[in-house]
């Protein structure tokens, strides 16, 4: 089959240039590649419950609706570039390039460092599930733990320093309560498999920890498996993900629906609709500044998951008919996510309740799959089966992330934003240089994500700062393209009011970032901004050292432009006003909103 970007042979190989992707899939292929996005709910469902409390189900619903509205802007701008891969960030960067050479690559860079940690974070969660299955921590009421407590009942005196410390942290309790609690904790610790505490090497790195522990090595194996599948190209990836997707989406529907049908939902778990008084504590708070800060923090981190189906348009360059496939891919992916991102958290909260959602294993994510399995199977082999399905869901998510983020690097390189070596593809049309870059970066991040929950959510928050910046730039690129490139044919044109709504939501997202990043780490906002501006030396090297200050001609030819046309700025000062306003919103939100206490 002649593709226009090389020849796809009968065995899936590529004849022709080694820097071209292959037109090998339709919108359904992209849908299956993006079908890993609903599994992102597993990343932060516990964390969001921990900071939003009973408001959590509304956070997921509102965030998903926002993501769906925003996707229509992305669908329009993607249709402008039938010969580009890499997703909305690449399409949006083409709007900003007239106004700033630096802002354009910032969009691509922020999208990449927002998406690529999905690999490491997903591997850390999947590794935790596998460890729970192979080397479980015994519950406090397990027979062997009770036997250990009985045998060591005299090992803790009621006047010991440990008892005094426990009583200070648990007002209203007695020394007998303290001894019982400490003995139970000691019993669990003593009978926990040693591999759970083993680490080849560990330490701290600024605000985070890192550890080369068992979870790291299991996660690294999962990452390599993902790489091997992606190596076969987009057609092979879509084929594999179709079957895994069916094996994952169906169980997620079951988890969302069965508890409702069987009457497990306790409707009192949704009221009162109030924020928590403090994160990870069951006491109800008020709708004041600290309460709103926690909710905005939840909205901030939810966006990282619910907006993710925009990755369905990363494959425009690989669509057989980009004019029709682009809109269908993002629209149907959005509908799937709308159902699952609202249904699963709703059921999760209705069954577990506030106390259940605040359990440590739910907050750190390690017990989410087992909890969902018990909602359906009440233990036994059904729970084990569903836990395996959740591991498959994470694998699906990993493949979605590597497919999307590697193509962002690939197209960023092709268009002159990122180093040239990233534009290499293999004989299957897979961008392997970008994939290797993803792999190496994520092995480093994996060591941090596997250390502890604090480090995990720090990575997630910094990553999401990049995602919010990307969304802000690309939602505004919709109206910039309308002004500067009104003459370019649009296979699908968003209603103007939807485009305007997306522009307003760009500023709402900026509020989430300014107010909410601090919920996850005091320096998350500043670390995110610093990471975003690492693009400056990267772009400077590519553009001014490798390309001598001139963009590749094909980058502009997609819009029928030349280098001289970059000086024509029909939008005037509006894009600059937009940037300044966005920065002001972030900084003001950071100052106005404060954490409880």
Helices and strands as residue ranges (DSSP letters): E 7-8, E 14-15, H 27-34, G 37-40, H 41-52, G 53-55, H 56-79, H 88-96, H 101-115, H 117-134, H 143-151, H 161-169, H 175-191, G 194-196, E 199-205, E 208-213, H 214-230, H 234-261, G 267-270, H 289-306, G 308-313, G 316-318, H 322-357, H 360-363, H 368-377, H 380-414, G 420-423, H 432-449, H 453-484, H 496-520, H 524-532, H 535-540, I 541-546, H 553-557, G 563-567, H 574-592
